[in-house]
């Protein structure tokens, strides 16, 4: 009986752990897909990127007050960078996502 329960749990938990462990693809194409999904789901948020003072890249300074109203998502915040190519991909992703999200919010005003 106990082995059956463990086997059943393993069948359900193993695929879940594999899907959670997949790394995020930091491309502008993926950013457009994600922001389109978030807009349809009315899940407004902004990605923040940068080292010592992260900011919502892709959002002009005069619109920072809008970005501050919504949840922050870590798009590559932190000072210690070992993989510069990854950081650049994260910046491109954040900029594409935030630009599209901001334009949606400005149209909806």
Steps between C-alpha positions, in 0.01 A plus 500: 500500500775742598697425181190568290451840661866592449488386137184707441660809656812452289292486183340836579793683659777409256347675195419803716860532614625477142271780380602728788869438435498614137707818457342820371578596142609863505415608145295787364273247328427334834443842659229584245331164559509549878381860500214415264392222736530727805296777336223257410502368857501859638825420682677835490864499614840631397838329475785674681857462381832639615773486757528739792183692410269285284238672290215406267698515175289595200298744710591869454570688824184710473294177527686345795208596728281261299754217533529555876126430543527140381688191622870469424638190333870416518635517148865491599553713809823482694853632497707184448490395138692203370317438173490825304326342200215383723470845657471657155229251402315584822522871422359448150217288644415757768508788255270326250257391774487837676463699179200295395344507849542877529347563158201286602454698823530835323236395243264387775509836685 
